[in-house]
């Protein structure tokens, strides 16, 4: 089901439901775009109308971050679990290997990309990639990248580029790529390659992955998480106060334009 969380559309789906929707899109070759929503992206959307529109116009807005899960629950939304981008990517690669779908990886550095692909192939020897391209291409090279994706005949496209670059790329080109399932995966290729380690499962369950990321990359990550977590907490606290004053949940607010997708 699609609902509104503080003005942002979210699709309340389990991992199994999300995987099934992706599989259906690949089988029918009907385009389905997935975007993963976490606290950092939510905060960025509030000051970036273009990013907010790109997210709202996606077919599935998956709940990636535990902060979004907890906030949605606090505001009365029936969210039971999250669907992290890296876990969804892993599940879909298994589906591709089992059912013969061919993925295309776009993003990361050439070295990280090759390491990620090698580890995926070690795990799924039967998997055939439709194509690979690192994410450090120039605007002049973008047309060549699009042509390569078009000619590859991929069943799914995973884009490992930062926000908002991947959202802008998909908003501009998703209808011409000819790929049925498309999804931004952020830094997931770094995780697949082993360049970035995921937090222990218990830390993931308690929503402390951001602490582990700061531990791994303190100079780059501490300010990002300090800023976005503080801003998110402030927005959520204000909404909870307003909800208490009104005496009824407000999380099911009016969806923004273009938000009526999978759950709409």
Buried (B, 14 or more C-beta within 10 A) or exposed (E): EBBBBBBBBBBBBEBEBBBEBBBEBBEEEEBBBBBBBBBBBBBBBBEBEEBBBBBBBBBBBBBBBBBBBBBBEBBBBEBEEBBBBBBBBBBBBBBBBEEEBBBBBBBBBEEBBBBBBEBBBEEBEEBEBBBBBBBEEEEEEEEEBBEBBBEBEBBBBBBBBEBBEBBBBBBEBBEEBBBBBBBBBBBBBBBBBEBBEBBEEEBBEEBBBBEBBBEEEEEEBBEBBEEBBEBBEEBBEEBBEEBEEEEEEBBEBEBBEBBEBBBE
